[in-house]
Amino acid sequence: MIHVLINLATAAIGLLLAGWIVPGVVLQPSGFLVAVVVFALAQGVLGPFVFNMARQYAAPILGGIGLVTTLIALAIATLFDGGLTISGFMAWVGATLLVWIVTALGGWILAWLFITRRSERKSKTAQ
């Protein structure tokens, strides 16, 4: 459950930053939650699929799996009206890079914070 919440939080932050920083990326407030949920769900489902396809057919691109998954998840999220719109090649590149960095780093940082705090609570209760 914590993993799902972390994915949703980092997706929301990444999409908000992309909408704020990257020209050509527009987020509509009315569809923001739908865009976040669709993006996070697509990224979670597509990650293992894209990894397995790349491992089988294109092993040299394994390092870019996160970027490919983020790009595909953004494309899927834009299919839902009223949420996320990305216009132009550079907007797609910028949004993909920014959202990928935020979701990757945010996921690691939030998971680390959660594990650290959980460990601290367990060590305090054990004393």
Contact map, one row per residue, 1 for C-alpha under 8 A:
1111100000000000000000000000000000000000000000000000000000000000000000000000000000000000000000000000000000000000000000000000000
1111110000000000000000000000000000000000000000000000000000000000000000000000000000000000000000000000000000000000000000000000000
1111111000000000000000000000000000000000000000000000000000000000000000000000000000000000000000000000000000000010000000000000000
1111111100000000000000000000000000000000000000000000000000000000000000000000000000000000000000000000000000000000000000000000000
1111111110000000000000000000000000000000000000000000000000000000000000000000000000000000000000000000000000000000000000000000000
0111111111000000000000000000000000000000000000000000000000000000000000000000000000000000000000000000000001100110000000000000000
0011111111100000000000000000000000000001000000000000000000000000000000000000000000000000000000000000001000100000000000000000000
0001111111110000000000000000000000011001000000000000000000000000000000000000000000000000000000000000000000000000000000000000000
0000111111111000000000000000000000000000000000000000000000000000000000000000000000000000000000000000000000000000000000000000000
0000011111111100000000000000000000000000000000000000000000000000000000000000000000000000000000000000011001100000000000000000000
0000001111111110000000000000000000010011000000000000000000000000000000000000000000000000000000000010011000000000000000000000000
0000000111111111000000000000000000010000000000000000000000000000000000000000000000000000000000000000000000000000000000000000000
0000000011111111100000000000000000000000000000000000000000000000000000000000000000000000000000000000010000000000000000000000000
0000000001111111110000000000000000000000000000000000000000000000000000000000000000000000000000000111011000000000000000000000000
0000000000111111111000000010000000010000000000000000000000000000000000000000000000000000000000100010000000000000000000000000000
0000000000011111111100000010000000000000000000000000000000000000000000000000000000000000000000000000000000000000000000000000000
0000000000001111111111000000000000000000000000000000000000000000000000000000000000000000000000000110000000000000000000000000000
0000000000000111111111001000000000000000000000000000000000000000000000000000000000000000000001100110000000000000000000000000000
0000000000000011111111101110000000000000000000000000000000000000000000000000000000000000000000000000000000000000000000000000000
0000000000000001111111101000000000000000000000000000000000000000000000000000000000000000000000000000000000000000000000000000000
0000000000000000111111100000000000000000000000000000000000000000000000000000000000000000000000000000000000000000000000000000000
0000000000000000111111111000000000000000000000000000000000000000000000000000000000000000001001100000000000000000000000000000000
0000000000000000001111111000000000000000000000000000000000000000000000000000000000000000001000000000000000000000000000000000000
0000000000000000000001111100000000000000000000000000000000000000000000000000000000001111001000000000000000000000000000000000000
0000000000000000011101111110000000000000000000000000000000000000000000000000000000011110001000100000000000000000000000000000000
0000000000000000001000011111000000000000000000000000000000000000000000000000000000011100000000000000000000000000000000000000000
0000000000000011001000001111101100000000000000000000000000000000000000000000000000111000000000000000000000000000000000000000000
0000000000000000000000000111111100000000000000000000000000000000000000000000000001110000000000000000000000000000000000000000000
0000000000000000000000000011111100000000000000000000000000000000000000000000000000100000000000000000000000000000000000000000000
0000000000000000000000000001111110000000000000000000000000000000000000000000000001100000000000000000000000000000000000000000000
0000000000000000000000000011111111100000000000000000000000000000000000000000000011110000000000000000000000000000000000000000000
0000000000000000000000000011111111110000000000000000000000000000000000000000000001110000000000000000000000000000000000000000000
0000000000000000000000000000011111111000000000000000000000000000000000000000000000100000000000000000000000000000000000000000000
0000000000000000000000000000001111111100000000000000000000000000000000000000000100100000000000000000000000000000000000000000000
0000000000000000000000000000001111111110000000000000000000000000000000000000110100110000000000000000000000000000000000000000000
0000000100110010000000000000000111111111000000000000000000000000000000000000100000000000000000000000000000000000000000000000000
0000000100000000000000000000000011111111100000000000000000000000000000000000000000000000000000000000000000000000000000000000000
0000000000000000000000000000000001111111110000000000000000000000000000001001100000000000000000000000000000000000000000000000000
0000000000100000000000000000000000111111111000000000000000000000000000001101100000000000000000000000000000000000000000000000000
0000001100100000000000000000000000011111111100000000000000000000000000001000000000000000000000000000000000000000000000000000000
0000000000000000000000000000000000001111111110000000000000000000000000000000000000000000000000000000000000000000000000000000000
0000000000000000000000000000000000000111111111000000000000000000000000011001000000000000000000000000000000000000000000000000000
0000000000000000000000000000000000000011111111100000000000000000000011011000000000000000000000000000000000000000000000000000000
0000000000000000000000000000000000000001111111110000000000000000000000000000000000000000000000000000000000000000000000000000000
0000000000000000000000000000000000000000111111111000000000000000000000000000000000000000000000000000000000000000000000000000000
0000000000000000000000000000000000000000011111111100000000000000000010001000000000000000000000000000000000000000000000000000000
0000000000000000000000000000000000000000001111111110000000000000110010000000000000000000000000000000000000000000000000000000000
0000000000000000000000000000000000000000000111111111000000000000000000000000000000000000000000000000000000000000000000000000000
0000000000000000000000000000000000000000000011111111100000000000000000000000000000000000000000000000000000000000000000000000000
0000000000000000000000000000000000000000000001111111110000000000100110000000000000000000000000000000000000000000000000000000000
0000000000000000000000000000000000000000000000111111111000000100100000000000000000000000000000000000000000000000000000000000000
0000000000000000000000000000000000000000000000011111111100000000000000000000000000000000000000000000000000000000000000000000000
0000000000000000000000000000000000000000000000001111111111000000000000000000000000000000000000000000000000000000000000000000000
0000000000000000000000000000000000000000000000000111111111101100100000000000000000000000000000000000000000000000000000000000000
0000000000000000000000000000000000000000000000000011111111100100000000000000000000000000000000000000000000000000000000000000000
0000000000000000000000000000000000000000000000000001111111100000000000000000000000000000000000000000000000000000000000000000000
0000000000000000000000000000000000000000000000000000111111100000000000000000000000000000000000000000000000000000000000000000000
0000000000000000000000000000000000000000000000000000111111111100000000000000000000000000000000000000000000000000000000000000000
0000000000000000000000000000000000000000000000000000011111111100000000000000000000000000000000000000000000000000000000000000000
0000000000000000000000000000000000000000000000000000000001111110000000000000000000000000000000000000000000000000000000000000000
0000000000000000000000000000000000000000000000000000010001111111100000000000000000000000000000000000000000000000000000000000000
0000000000000000000000000000000000000000000000000010011001111111100000000000000000000000000000000000000000000000000000000000000
0000000000000000000000000000000000000000000000000000000000011111110000000000000000000000000000000000000000000000000000000000000
0000000000000000000000000000000000000000000000000000000000001111111100000000000000000000000000000000000000000000000000000000000
0000000000000000000000000000000000000000000000100110010000001111111110000000000000000000000000000000000000000000000000000000000
0000000000000000000000000000000000000000000000100000000000000011111111000000000000000000000000000001000000000000000000000000000
0000000000000000000000000000000000000000000000000000000000000001111111100000000000000000000000011001000000000000000000000000000
0000000000000000000000000000000000000000000000000100000000000001111111110000000000000000000000000000000000000000000000000000000
0000000000000000000000000000000000000000001001100100000000000000111111111000000000000000000000000000000000000000000000000000000
0000000000000000000000000000000000000000001000000000000000000000011111111100000000000000000000010011000000000000000000000000000
0000000000000000000000000000000000000000000000000000000000000000001111111110000000000000000100010000000000000000000000000000000
0000000000000000000000000000000000000000011000000000000000000000000111111111000000000000000000000000000000000000000000000000000
0000000000000000000000000000000000000111011001000000000000000000000011111111100000000000000000000000000000000000000000000000000
0000000000000000000000000000000000000010000000000000000000000000000001111111110000000000000000010000000000000000000000000000000
0000000000000000000000000000000000000000000000000000000000000000000000111111111000000000000000000000000000000000000000000000000
0000000000000000000000000000000000000110010000000000000000000000000000011111111100000000000000000000000000000000000000000000000
0000000000000000000000000000000000110110000000000000000000000000000000001111111100110000000000000000000000000000000000000000000
0000000000000000000000000000000000100000000000000000000000000000000000000111111110111100000000000000000000000000000000000000000
0000000000000000000000000000000000000000000000000000000000000000000000000011111110000000000000000000000000000000000000000000000
0000000000000000000000000000000001100000000000000000000000000000000000000001111111110000000000000000000000000000000000000000000
0000000000000000000000000000001000000000000000000000000000000000000000000000011111110000000000000000000000000000000000000000000
0000000000000000000000000001011100000000000000000000000000000000000000000000000111110000000000000000000000000000000000000000000
0000000000000000000000000011111111100000000000000000000000000000000000000000110111111000000000000000000000000000000000000000000
0000000000000000000000001111001100100000000000000000000000000000000000000000110111111100000000000000000000000000000000000000000
0000000000000000000000011110000000000000000000000000000000000000000000000000010000111110000000000000000000000000000000000000000
0000000000000000000000011100000000000000000000000000000000000000000000000000010000011111001100000000000000000000000000000000000
0000000000000000000000011000000000000000000000000000000000000000000000000000000000001111101100000000000000000000000000000000000
0000000000000000000000010000000000000000000000000000000000000000000000000000000000000111111100000000000000000000000000000000000
0000000000000000000000000000000000000000000000000000000000000000000000000000000000000011111110000000000000000000000000000000000
0000000000000000000000000000000000000000000000000000000000000000000000000000000000000001111111000000000000000000000000000000000
0000000000000000000001111000000000000000000000000000000000000000000000000000000000000111111111100000000000000000000000000000000
0000000000000000000000000000000000000000000000000000000000000000000000100000000000000111111111110000000000000000000000000000000
0000000000000000000000000000000000000000000000000000000000000000000000000000000000000000111111111000000000000000000000000000000
0000000000000000010001000000000000000000000000000000000000000000000000000000000000000000011111111100000000000000000000000000000
0000000000000010010001001000000000000000000000000000000000000000000000000000000000000000001111111110000000000000000000000000000
0000000000000000000000000000000000000000000000000000000000000000001001100100000000000000000111111111000000000000000000000000000
0000000000000000000000000000000000000000000000000000000000000000001000000000000000000000000011111111100000000000000000000000000
0000000000000100110000000000000000000000000000000000000000000000000000000000000000000000000001111111110000000000000000000000000
0000000000100110110000000000000000000000000000000000000000000000000001000000000000000000000000111111111000000000000000000000000
0000000000000100000000000000000000000000000000000000000000000000011001000000000000000000000000011111111100000000000000000000000
0000000000000000000000000000000000000000000000000000000000000000000000000000000000000000000000001111111111000000000000000000000
0000000001101100000000000000000000000000000000000000000000000000000000000000000000000000000000000111111111100000000000000000000
0000001001100100000000000000000000000000000000000000000000000000000000000000000000000000000000000011111111100000000000000000000
0000000000000000000000000000000000000000000000000000000000000000000000000000000000000000000000000001111111110000000000000000000
0000000000000000000000000000000000000000000000000000000000000000000000000000000000000000000000000000111111111000000000000000000
0000010001000000000000000000000000000000000000000000000000000000000000000000000000000000000000000000111111111100000000000000000
0000011001000000000000000000000000000000000000000000000000000000000000000000000000000000000000000000011111111110000000000000000
0000000000000000000000000000000000000000000000000000000000000000000000000000000000000000000000000000000111111111000000000000000
0000000000000000000000000000000000000000000000000000000000000000000000000000000000000000000000000000000011111111100000000000000
0000010000000000000000000000000000000000000000000000000000000000000000000000000000000000000000000000000001111111110000000000000
0010010000000000000000000000000000000000000000000000000000000000000000000000000000000000000000000000000000111111111000000000000
0000000000000000000000000000000000000000000000000000000000000000000000000000000000000000000000000000000000011111111100000000000
0000000000000000000000000000000000000000000000000000000000000000000000000000000000000000000000000000000000001111111110000000000
0000000000000000000000000000000000000000000000000000000000000000000000000000000000000000000000000000000000000111111111000000000
0000000000000000000000000000000000000000000000000000000000000000000000000000000000000000000000000000000000000011111111100000000
0000000000000000000000000000000000000000000000000000000000000000000000000000000000000000000000000000000000000001111111110000000
0000000000000000000000000000000000000000000000000000000000000000000000000000000000000000000000000000000000000000111111111000000
0000000000000000000000000000000000000000000000000000000000000000000000000000000000000000000000000000000000000000011111111100000
0000000000000000000000000000000000000000000000000000000000000000000000000000000000000000000000000000000000000000001111111110000
0000000000000000000000000000000000000000000000000000000000000000000000000000000000000000000000000000000000000000000111111111000
0000000000000000000000000000000000000000000000000000000000000000000000000000000000000000000000000000000000000000000011111111100
0000000000000000000000000000000000000000000000000000000000000000000000000000000000000000000000000000000000000000000001111111110
0000000000000000000000000000000000000000000000000000000000000000000000000000000000000000000000000000000000000000000000111111111
0000000000000000000000000000000000000000000000000000000000000000000000000000000000000000000000000000000000000000000000011111111
0000000000000000000000000000000000000000000000000000000000000000000000000000000000000000000000000000000000000000000000001111111
0000000000000000000000000000000000000000000000000000000000000000000000000000000000000000000000000000000000000000000000000111111
0000000000000000000000000000000000000000000000000000000000000000000000000000000000000000000000000000000000000000000000000011111
